[in-house]
Amino acid sequence: MSPRRKVIILMSCCLSLLIVSMDATIVNVAIPSIRTDLGASPSQLQWVIDIYTLVLASLLMLSGAAGDRFGRRRVFQIGLTVFALGSLLCSLAPSIELLIVARFMQAVGGSMLNPVALSLISQIFVGRVERARALGIWGGVVGISMALGPIVGGLLIEWIGWRSVFWINLPICAAAIILTAIFVPESKSATMRNIDPIGQGLAVMFLFGLVFTLIEGPELGWSNPRTIAVAVIAAVAFVAFLRYEARRHDPFIDLRFFRSVPFASATVLAISAFAAWGAFLFMMSLYLQGERHFSAMHTGLIYLPIAIGALIFSPLSGRLVGRFGARPSLMIAGVLIITAAVMLTFLSATTPVWQLLIVFAVFGIGFAMVNAPITNSAVSGMPLDRAGAASAVTSTSRQIGVSIGVALCGSLAGAALAHTADFATAARPLWIVSIVLGFVVFTLGIVSTSPRSLASAERLAPLIAGTAVNREGAHVG
């Protein structure tokens, strides 16, 4: 395969990452305009974000397995097509309910893109150096998408309207579909993992039940029979999931992974950091445009320090992890998230813009520092053939974290969303919880990197590797 063809394949894979990553920040900037235009309630606004992240979280691992089984190029092209159709329907949605349905469709397509694109990159860039360079470019696209998202979104909303933030996906999807059809070879995995529909279903039931309870609880009432029933169903689904997966020969999620303290910590770290992140993005867009009456373009520019922080400090964090391990990056991330959340508790309707820029910069740098050590902790001590599965669990945990963070906005700051109280005062409980989440990141940064924790990962690796060998032998036999 020629170097030129490899570059084009990497480009088509990066285009998929660009639209999936950019969609999150673009839609957050559009939330106030969607509320005004479609008359959305606070809970409906939360579902616009959460239906996307929840479906992504639920289907990421399944889509990756589908690509291995049915062909990576085929699944990738289906994902691009579904994502484009979902984006088109989002732009045409006449009501908030149909917008939420279209976001669901977008997420189904999006779930097929990133895990399959990573598999394609791993198959095509086989040399250690060229693969590292390709994955470095892939990671850089995340920073670029974060930089572009708020600014492009703000400009489009200002000049055309909120529906245009979904139009931008269409030409990018079309270009990626054409490039994939011409240049990407079809590939499948030599070893097939069984698909676990029952485990998958129980996990989805638990996640949707948990988020439904947090979002709808404030509106329906915490003692409402429907709220209680959904909460009970979520709890039963969680217990059933744990029991079923523990007994299954080839589980959807290997629960033994959680015997590794670094892996278990990485899962909690991902949920905690991304919950604080999801809540921050959602609430600050409403604060800037609803409370402060800034334009969408002005709001996008205030988000810029986050993107700059990601571009500079994400690679720096990666180098720190490579040289000193995960502890320094996680401790710095924890301190910065705590600092930003403390600053947010002093927010008011007249906070100067320069202070807001400092808050966004501090939060953005803290968030940029946390990604590399989470992935490193997840795969620490894992056998090479299970590192992908371990990394997929943390990718899922990131999406779950965003979903929970947005859901907490309604539970802890419902009065701010409903405009029934002073925004800054009503949002304060949410920022206090974010302080706690920052402390979780800081504490786990110390705990997960202790000698005892690292030893737990080393003890687990031979056990998992031995089971994998036995399973392969059984398949061959």
N, C-alpha and C positions, 0 to 999 in steps of 0.2 A: 504494500500500500504506500503510495507516494506521500511525502510530507505535506504537499498541497491538499490532498484529499483528507488527510488527518486533521488539518487545520479547519477545513470546511465542516467536518463532522463535529469537531469541538465547538465551532461557532453555532451549529444548529442545536447542540445540547445546551449551550450557554443561553441561547435565546429562550428556551423553555424555562430555565431558572430565572431569567430576567422578568418574565411576565408573572410567574407565580409569586416571586418575592416582592415585586413592585406593586402587585395588586393589594397587598395588605396595607401599605402606607398610603397609597392613592385613595383607597376606599375610606380610610380613617379621616382624611382631609375632606372627603365628600359627605360625611355623615350629617353635618348640620344642614347642608343643602337638601339632602334626601328627606330629612325630617320636615323641613318647610314645604317642599314640593309635594310629598306623598302623605303628609299628615301622620307620620309614624309616631307611635308611642315609645317611651323609653325602652320597654322590653323588646319591641320590634326592631329598634336600632341595634340593640345588643345581638339579636339573632342574625342581622345582616352580616356582622363580623363572625359570630360564633358558629353559624351553620357551615361556614367555609372552613374554619380551622378544625372543627369537630370531624367533619367528613374527611378532611385531609388526614387527621390523626387516625381515624378508624380504618382507612383504606391504604395507607402508605405501604405497610408490610405485605398486604394481599396483592397490591399492584406490582411490587417488586417480584414476588413469587410468580405472578401471572406472566411477567416479562420473561422470566427464566424458562417457564414451561411452554408458552405459546409463541415466543419469538419477541425479542426486545424491540426490533424496529416496528413490528406490527402494533404492539401495545403502545409504543411511543406515538405513532401516528394517530391511533384512535384517541389517545389522551389529548393531543393537540387539537383534533377535530372537535371533540366534546367540549374542551375548554373554550374554543372559539365560538361554538354555538351558545354555550352558557353566557359568554360575554355579550354576544349580540342580544340575547334575551334580556340580560340585565339592563342594557341600554334602552330597550323597548318597553320595559315593565310599566304598566299603567297603574299598578298599586303596590304597596309595600309587601303584601303577601306573595305576589308573583315575583317580586324582586328577590325575596328570600328563597323561593323555589329555584329561580335562575342561578342564585349563588350556590345552591346545593349542586346543581348540574356543573357549574364551573369547578367546584371542588372535586367532583368525581373525575373530571378530566385532569385536573391539576395533580391528583394523587398518582396518576400514571406517568408523570413527567420526570420529576427529580430522581426517584430511586432507579428508574429504568435508564435515564440519561447517565447516571453514575456507573451503572453496569456497562453501558456502551463504552464509556471512557476507559474503564478498567480492561475491557476486552480488546480495545484498539490500540491503546498506549501501553504496550507490554514492557518496555524498558523502564528500569527503576527511575532514571533521571527524567525521561520524557513524561512518565506518568506523574511524577511529583510536580513537574512544570505545568502539566495540563490541569491537575487538581488545584494548583496555586491560582491559575487563571479562573477556574471555576469558582473558587472562594472569593476572588476579587470581584466577580460579578455581583455577589451579594452586596458588597459595599457600594458598588455603582448603582444597583437597583434602589438601595436605600437613599442614595443621594438624589437620584432622578425622581423617585416616587412623589415626595411631597411637592417638589418644585414644579414638575410637569403637571401633577394633579392640580396644584393651585392655579397655574396658568390656564389649563383647559377649563376648569370650573369658572374662572373669572371671565374668559372670553367666549366660551360656548355654552357651558352648563355641566352639571354633574354627570349626565349620561355619557359625555365624551370621554370620561376616564375609563370606560369599558371599550370604547371604539379602538383605543390605542393597541389593544391586544390582537385585533383582527389582522392587520398587516404583518405583525410579528409572527403570529401563528401560521399564516399563509407562507411566509418565507421559510419558516422551520419545516413545514410539511413538504415543500418542494425540494429543499436541500436534503432532507432525510430520504425522500424517494429516490433521488439521483445518486447520492454519495454513500449513504449508510448501508453496510451489508447486514443481512439478517443473521442473527445468532441466537442460540438457545443454550441453556445450561446442560452439562453432561449428566449431572445428578439432580433429580427432581425432589423437592420437598413436598410432602403431602400438604394439601390445603385443609385447614381446620375450621369448617364453617360454624360449628357449635361454639368453639372458643371465641371466634371472631364475633359471632352474634351476641354472646354474653358480654364481651368487652364493650361493644357498641351500645348495648342496652344500659350498661352501668354509666358510661360517659354521658350519653344523652339524658339519662335520668338525673344525674348529678347537676349538669348544667341547667336543665329545665327547672329544677328545684331552686337553684340560686337566682335565675333570671325571673321566673314567674312568681316565686314566693312573695316578694314585696307587693305585687299587684293583686294576686289572688288572695293573699293572706297566708301566713305560715301555718295556721290551723285549718285552712281549707282542705276538705277531704281529697281533692284532686292533688294538691301539693303533697299531702301526707302519703297518698297512694303511690305517686311517682317516686318519692324518696324511699319508700319501703321496697318498691320494685328494683330500684337502683342498688340498694343494699343487698337484697337477695341475689341479684345478678352478679354482684361482686364476689360474694361468698361462693356461689355456684361456679364462677369462673376459676377461682383459686382451687377448688376441689377437683374440677374436671381437668384442668391443665396439669395438676400434680400427678394425675393417674394416666394421662395420655402418653403413648409411646413417642409420638412426634408432635409435640405441642406447638401451638401458635406462638406462645412466648415460653421459653424454657425458664421455669421459676427458680431453677437452681442458680441462674445468673445472680439472683439477689443474695446468695450466700457470700458473694464477693462484695466487701464493704465499698471499694471504689465504684463498682457498677451501681449498687443500690444508691450510693450517694449521688452519682451522676444523674440518676433518674429524678431524685428529689431536687437536686440543684437545677436541672432543666425546668422542672415544673415551677419552682420558686422564682427563678430569675425571669422566666417568660411570663409568669402571672403578673409580676410587678410591671414588666414591659408592656403587656397587653392593656393593663389598666391605665398606665400612663399615656399611651398613644390615644386611646379612646377618649379619656376624660379631657386631655389637654386640647384636642381638636374642638370639643364642645365649649370648653372654657374660652379659647381664643376667639372663636367665631360667634358663640352665643352670648357669653358674658362680656367679652371685651369688644365685640363687634368689629374685629379685624376682618379684612377680606380673605378669601381663600388663598390668593397669591401671597399676601402678607403672612398668613399662617404657614404656608409652605416654606417661606424664607426663614421663619423662626425655627422650623424643624431642621434647618440646614446643619447646625452644629452636631446633631446626631449622626448625620451622614459622614461629615468630615471625621468625627471620632471613629466611626466604623472603618473608614478607608485607611486611617493612620494606625489605630490601635489594635485592630483585629490581627494583622500580620505581626505586629510587635508582640502581642500575646502569644501567638503561635511560636515565635522564636524563644520567648521566655519559658514556655512549657518544654520546648526541646532542650533547653540548656539547664533549667533549674527544677523541672517538674511542674505539676499543676498548682502547688500551694501558693506561690507568690501571686499568680494571676487571679486565683479565686479570692484571696484575701483583699487584693486591691479592688476587685469587682464588688465584693461585699461592702467595703468601706465607702466606695463611691455611690452605690445604690442607696445605702443608709443616708449618706450626706444629702443626696438629691431629694430623697423622700422627706427628710427633716426640713429642708428648704421649702418644700411644697406645703408643709403644714402652716407656713407663714404667708401663703399666697393670699392675695386680696384682689378686689376689683380694680385696684390702682397700682398694682406691682409694676415698676418700670420695666421696659422691654429689655434693657441690658441685664437685669436680674433674671428675667425669663431665659435669656440666651445662656447665662451661666448654668442655670438648672438643666437646660436641655443638653449642654455640653458635658456636664458632670454625669448625668444619667446615661448619655450616649457612650461616653468612654467606659463607664462601668459595665454597660451591657456588652460593648465590643470586647472587653477583656474576658468575658465569661464563656464564650463559645468554644474556643480551642481547648481549654482544660476540661470542659464537660465531655467532649468527644474522647480526649485522652484518657480520662478516668474510666469511661465506659468500656474501652477496649483494653485497658491495662490488665495484663496477665491472661487475656483470653487467647485460646488457640486461634491461629490465623483463619481457619475455616469457619469460626464462629464470630469473628470480629465484625463482619458485616451485619449479622443478626443483632449483636449487641449495640452497634451504632444505630441500627434502624429503630430500636426501642427508645433510644434517647431522642432521635428525630421526632418520633411520635410523642414523646414526653414534652418536647418543646411546643408542639401544637396544642396539646392538652393544657399546658400552662397558660398560653394565650387565651384559650377558651375560658378557663377558670378566672383569669384576671378580668376579662370583660364582664363575665357573669357577676363577679364581686362588685362591680361598679353599681349595679342595680340594688344588690343586697345591702351595701354599706353606704352608698351615696345616692340613694333613690330620689331624695328630695332635690338634689342638685340637677339630676336628669330631668325631673318633672317641673323644674322652675318654681317649686313651692317654698324654697328657702334660699338664703344667700349661698351662692355656688361654692365659694371658698370654704365657708364654715361647714356646709353639708358634706363636702368632699374630704374633710379632715380625717374621719375614721378610716377611709380608704388609704390615705397616705401613712397612717400609723401602722396599718397592716403591711404596707410596703416596707416600712422600717424593719418590721419583724422578719419579712422575707429576705431583706438584706442581711440581717443577722444570721439567718439560716445559711445563706451562701457563704458568709465569712466563717462560721463555725464548721461547716462541712468541709471547707477548704483546708482546715487544720486536721479534722478527724479523718477524712478520707485519704490523707497522704501520710498518716502515721505508719511506722513500721508494722504494727499489728494489723492495720487495715490492708496494707500491701501484701502481707503474708496470707491473708484470707483469699486474695485473688490468686496467689501462687498455688494454694491448696486446691482451688476449684479447677484450675486449668487441666490437670491430668484427668480428673473425673469426667469432665465434659468431652475432652479429646477421646478418652477411652470409650465412652458411649457412642460417639460419632463413628469410631472405627467398627464397633460391634454392629451398628445399624447398617453401615455400608456392606459389612460381611453378610448380614442377613439378606440384604437386597440381592447381592451377587448369588448367594445360595439359593 
